[in-house]
């Protein structure tokens, strides 16, 4: 019975392969996206693997370990954990000929709906590598993605500029086309991207004369990406007791500064205490009342937003944005 079920799905996929447009190279394609960012001491690489309907169906036989015909979150996570080392090892990155070891800081796996309401498989990795010590003011980076070389697919490489680092003489562009393989442009079907390799030079000082600064695909010079320092502070891959304690101390300090600033009727409370000749005991009681009610309100709002985001958000980057907005809101309220 289960075999007939899988066979029916396979026949439906093959029948719809001709008319499907979700993936410009067809339902057989395996697609890759890589974004490289050079910082002062690290290199960050975002890698995305997008499997069309048929490769997803093929891989589902491996993912579905209990053979019940459905793919649970636990099975998907286990699959992503198993294939990550092999996939990352085929992302070859070097600076001045020295190999950069990439380590994952975050990953996410999901099953977006494709043609005919059939699932596709999407895996995202955030990777980090340390820049080697060098006395050279100008360094050269080389990158190659050697995953699924035998498969047809869209292959896109983007180089991101970070403030303080100049990138020039790049074979890759500073902007993408597909929004990390989420939206494929149909007008480029005749010439799909086949970007498997990239190389460029970078420096934190002045670039040499006659060098070509990094450009976007429209021909304009790529502008640096300004990092959100507060978002980076709270977007840690693992929350440890030390981070919790540090966060509480920072929140206490920001709350204390906020309490000294105008607002929340502090002038009215002060006038009331003076007018009624209130004692320090009265002042302490009013202060405690405002603090407790204010804090409980913020936590209640935070809990509501946390559970609401769990129902509305499906991808890891979106969760990060929601968490950043939540912390920013709480910071304002405190």
C-alpha positions as CSV (number, residue, x, y, z in Angstrom):
1,X,0.0,0.0,0.0
2,X,2.8,2.4,0.9
3,X,4.7,1.5,-2.2
4,X,1.6,2.4,-4.3
5,X,1.3,5.7,-2.5
6,X,4.9,6.7,-3.3
7,X,4.5,5.5,-6.9
8,X,1.5,7.7,-7.3
9,X,3.4,10.8,-6.0
10,X,6.3,10.0,-8.4
11,X,4.0,9.7,-11.4
12,X,2.3,13.0,-10.5
13,X,5.6,14.7,-10.3
14,X,6.8,13.5,-13.6
15,X,3.5,14.4,-15.2
16,X,3.7,18.0,-13.9
17,X,7.4,18.4,-14.6
18,X,6.7,19.9,-18.1
19,X,4.4,22.7,-16.9
20,X,6.0,23.5,-13.6
21,X,7.6,27.0,-13.4
22,X,8.6,27.2,-9.7
23,X,12.1,26.2,-10.7
24,X,13.3,27.6,-14.0
25,X,15.4,24.6,-14.8
26,X,12.7,22.1,-14.1
27,X,11.5,19.8,-11.3
28,X,14.8,17.8,-11.5
29,X,17.0,20.7,-10.5
30,X,19.3,21.1,-7.5
31,X,20.0,24.8,-6.9
32,X,22.7,26.5,-4.8
33,X,23.2,30.0,-3.4
34,X,26.3,31.4,-1.7
35,X,26.9,34.8,-0.1
36,X,30.4,35.8,1.1
37,X,31.1,38.6,3.5
38,X,34.6,39.5,4.6
39,X,35.0,41.2,8.0
40,X,38.1,42.4,9.8
41,X,38.9,39.1,11.4
42,X,36.3,36.6,10.0
43,X,34.7,35.5,6.8
44,X,31.0,34.7,6.9
45,X,29.4,32.5,4.3
46,X,25.6,31.9,3.9
47,X,24.9,28.8,1.8
48,X,21.4,27.7,0.6
49,X,20.5,24.4,-1.0
50,X,17.2,24.3,-2.8
51,X,16.0,20.9,-4.1
52,X,13.1,20.9,-6.6
53,X,10.2,18.5,-6.4
54,X,11.7,15.3,-7.8
55,X,15.1,15.5,-5.9
56,X,13.0,16.2,-2.8
57,X,10.9,13.1,-3.4
58,X,14.0,11.1,-3.9
59,X,15.6,12.4,-0.7
60,X,12.4,11.8,1.3
61,X,13.0,8.1,1.1
62,X,16.2,8.7,3.2
63,X,14.6,11.3,5.5
64,X,11.6,9.2,6.3
65,X,13.4,6.8,8.7
66,X,10.2,5.4,10.3
67,X,8.6,4.8,6.8
68,X,5.3,6.3,7.8
69,X,5.0,8.4,4.7
70,X,5.5,11.8,6.4
71,X,8.5,13.8,7.3
72,X,8.6,14.9,10.9
73,X,10.7,17.8,12.2
74,X,12.9,15.4,14.0
75,X,13.6,13.4,10.8
76,X,14.3,16.7,8.9
77,X,16.7,17.9,11.6
78,X,18.5,14.5,11.7
79,X,18.9,14.6,7.9
80,X,20.3,18.2,7.9
81,X,22.7,17.2,10.7
82,X,23.9,14.2,8.6
83,X,24.5,15.9,5.3
84,X,26.0,19.2,6.7
85,X,29.6,17.9,7.1
86,X,29.7,16.7,3.5
87,X,28.1,19.7,2.1
88,X,30.3,22.2,4.0
89,X,33.5,20.3,3.1
90,X,32.7,20.9,-0.6
91,X,32.5,24.7,-0.1
92,X,36.2,25.4,-0.7
93,X,37.3,28.8,0.6
94,X,40.9,30.1,0.8
95,X,42.7,33.4,1.4
96,X,46.1,33.9,-0.2
97,X,46.2,30.2,-0.8
98,X,45.5,29.2,2.8
99,X,42.4,27.1,3.3
100,X,39.7,28.6,5.6
101,X,38.0,26.1,7.8
102,X,34.2,26.8,7.9
103,X,32.2,26.0,11.0
104,X,28.4,26.2,11.1
105,X,26.8,28.8,13.5
106,X,23.2,28.1,12.4
107,X,21.2,26.0,10.0
108,X,17.6,25.6,9.1
109,X,15.7,23.0,7.0
110,X,12.2,23.4,5.7
111,X,9.7,22.0,3.1
112,X,8.4,24.9,1.0
113,X,5.4,24.1,-1.2
114,X,6.3,23.7,-4.9
115,X,4.4,22.9,-8.1
116,X,1.2,20.9,-7.7
117,X,1.4,21.5,-3.9
118,X,4.3,19.1,-3.7
119,X,7.1,19.8,-1.2
120,X,10.5,21.1,-2.1
121,X,13.5,20.9,0.2
122,X,15.4,23.9,1.4
123,X,18.4,23.9,3.7
124,X,20.2,27.0,4.9
125,X,23.6,27.3,6.6
126,X,25.3,30.3,8.3
127,X,29.1,29.5,8.3
128,X,32.0,31.4,9.8
129,X,35.8,31.1,9.2
130,X,38.7,32.9,10.7
131,X,41.0,35.1,8.5
132,X,44.6,33.9,8.6
133,X,47.2,36.3,10.0
134,X,48.9,38.2,7.2
135,X,51.2,41.1,6.8
136,X,49.8,41.9,3.4
137,X,47.6,44.9,3.3
138,X,45.8,43.4,0.3
139,X,44.6,39.8,0.4
140,X,43.0,37.6,-2.3
141,X,40.0,35.2,-1.6
142,X,39.0,32.2,-3.7
143,X,35.8,30.3,-3.4
144,X,34.4,27.2,-5.2
145,X,31.2,25.2,-4.6
146,X,31.7,21.6,-5.6
147,X,28.4,20.2,-4.4
148,X,26.2,18.4,-6.9
149,X,28.4,19.1,-9.9
150,X,26.6,16.4,-11.9
151,X,23.1,17.9,-11.3
152,X,21.4,20.6,-13.4
153,X,20.6,23.7,-11.3
154,X,20.7,27.4,-10.7
155,X,24.0,28.4,-9.1
156,X,24.3,31.9,-7.7
157,X,27.2,33.6,-5.8
158,X,26.9,37.0,-4.2
159,X,29.7,39.0,-2.5
160,X,28.6,41.3,0.4
161,X,30.5,44.5,1.3
162,X,30.9,45.2,5.0
163,X,31.8,48.7,6.3
164,X,35.5,49.1,6.7
165,X,36.5,46.5,4.0
166,X,37.0,47.3,0.4
167,X,36.4,44.6,-2.2
168,X,37.7,45.0,-5.8
169,X,38.6,43.0,-8.9
170,X,35.8,40.5,-8.2
171,X,34.5,37.9,-10.6
172,X,31.3,37.8,-8.6
173,X,28.7,40.6,-8.2
174,X,27.5,42.4,-5.1
175,X,23.8,41.7,-5.5
176,X,21.7,38.7,-6.1
177,X,18.8,37.9,-8.4
178,X,16.7,35.3,-6.7
179,X,16.4,36.5,-3.0
180,X,18.4,33.5,-1.9
181,X,16.6,31.1,-4.3
182,X,13.1,32.1,-3.1
183,X,12.0,33.8,-6.4
184,X,13.5,32.8,-9.7
185,X,13.3,35.3,-12.6
186,X,11.6,33.8,-15.6
187,X,13.2,36.2,-18.1
188,X,16.6,34.5,-17.5
189,X,15.6,31.0,-18.5
190,X,17.7,31.1,-21.6
191,X,20.8,31.9,-19.6
192,X,20.6,30.6,-16.0
193,X,23.3,31.5,-13.6
194,X,26.1,28.9,-13.4
195,X,28.3,30.6,-10.8
196,X,30.4,27.9,-9.2
197,X,33.6,29.9,-8.5
198,X,34.5,33.4,-7.4
199,X,37.6,35.3,-6.5
200,X,38.3,38.8,-5.4
201,X,40.8,41.0,-3.5
202,X,40.0,42.9,-0.3
203,X,41.7,45.3,2.0
204,X,40.9,47.5,5.0
205,X,43.1,50.3,3.6
206,X,43.2,52.1,0.2
207,X,42.7,50.0,-2.9
208,X,45.4,50.2,-5.6
209,X,45.0,52.5,-8.6
210,X,43.0,51.2,-11.6
211,X,41.3,48.6,-9.5
212,X,37.6,47.9,-10.1
213,X,35.5,48.2,-7.0
214,X,32.8,45.6,-6.4
215,X,29.7,46.2,-8.5
216,X,26.1,45.0,-8.4
217,X,24.5,43.2,-11.3
218,X,23.0,46.5,-12.5
219,X,26.5,48.0,-12.9
220,X,26.3,50.3,-9.9
221,X,28.9,50.2,-7.2
222,X,28.0,48.0,-4.3
223,X,27.4,49.8,-1.0
224,X,28.6,48.5,2.3
225,X,26.1,46.7,4.6
226,X,25.7,48.5,7.9
227,X,25.5,46.0,10.7
228,X,22.9,46.3,13.4
229,X,25.1,46.1,16.5
230,X,22.1,45.6,18.9
231,X,20.8,42.7,16.7
232,X,24.2,41.1,16.6
233,X,24.4,41.4,20.4
234,X,21.2,39.4,21.0
235,X,21.5,37.1,18.0
236,X,23.7,34.5,19.7
237,X,23.7,30.9,18.5
238,X,23.4,29.5,22.0
239,X,22.1,31.1,25.2
240,X,24.4,30.3,28.1
241,X,24.0,31.2,31.8
242,X,26.8,33.9,31.3
243,X,24.8,35.5,28.4
244,X,21.6,35.4,30.5
245,X,23.4,37.1,33.4
246,X,25.0,39.7,31.1
247,X,21.6,40.4,29.5
248,X,20.0,40.9,32.8
249,X,22.7,43.3,33.9
250,X,22.4,45.3,30.6
251,X,18.6,45.4,30.9
252,X,18.9,46.6,34.6
253,X,21.3,49.3,33.6
254,X,19.1,50.5,30.6
255,X,16.0,50.4,32.8
256,X,17.7,52.5,35.5
257,X,18.7,55.1,32.9
258,X,15.3,55.0,31.4
259,X,13.7,55.5,34.8
260,X,15.7,58.8,35.2
261,X,14.5,60.2,32.0
262,X,11.1,62.1,31.5
263,X,8.0,60.0,31.1
264,X,5.6,57.5,32.8
265,X,4.1,60.3,34.9
266,X,7.2,60.6,37.1
267,X,6.6,64.4,37.4
268,X,3.0,63.8,38.5
269,X,4.1,61.2,41.1
270,X,6.7,63.6,42.4
271,X,4.2,66.5,42.6
272,X,1.8,64.2,44.4
273,X,4.4,63.2,47.0
274,X,5.3,66.8,47.6
275,X,1.7,68.0,47.7
276,X,0.7,65.3,50.2
277,X,3.9,65.5,52.1
278,X,4.6,61.9,51.4
279,X,7.2,60.0,53.3
280,X,10.0,57.8,51.9
281,X,7.8,54.8,52.6
282,X,5.1,56.3,50.3
283,X,7.7,57.0,47.6
284,X,9.1,53.4,47.8
285,X,5.5,52.0,47.6
286,X,4.6,54.1,44.5
287,X,8.0,53.3,42.8
288,X,7.5,49.5,43.4
289,X,4.0,49.6,42.1
290,X,5.0,51.3,38.9
291,X,8.0,49.0,38.4
292,X,6.0,45.8,39.0
293,X,3.1,46.7,36.8
294,X,5.3,48.1,34.1
295,X,7.5,45.0,34.1
296,X,4.6,42.5,34.1
297,X,3.1,44.3,31.2
298,X,6.3,44.0,29.1
299,X,6.7,40.3,29.9
300,X,3.0,39.7,29.0
301,X,3.5,41.4,25.7
302,X,6.7,39.5,25.1
303,X,5.1,36.2,25.8
304,X,2.2,37.0,23.4
305,X,4.6,38.0,20.6
306,X,6.8,34.9,21.2
307,X,3.9,32.5,20.8
308,X,2.4,34.5,17.9
309,X,5.7,34.4,16.0
310,X,5.9,30.7,16.5
311,X,2.7,30.3,14.4
312,X,3.5,33.0,11.8
313,X,7.2,32.5,11.1
314,X,8.6,29.5,9.3
315,X,12.2,30.3,8.5
316,X,15.2,31.0,10.8
317,X,16.1,34.4,9.4
318,X,12.5,35.6,9.9
319,X,12.6,34.3,13.5
320,X,15.8,36.4,14.1
321,X,14.0,39.5,12.8
322,X,11.0,38.9,15.1
323,X,13.3,38.4,18.0
324,X,15.2,41.5,17.2
325,X,12.0,43.6,17.0
326,X,10.8,42.0,20.3
327,X,14.0,43.0,22.1
328,X,13.9,46.5,20.6
329,X,10.3,46.9,21.7
330,X,11.0,45.7,25.3
331,X,14.0,48.0,25.4
332,X,11.8,51.0,24.5
333,X,9.1,50.0,27.1
334,X,11.7,49.6,29.8
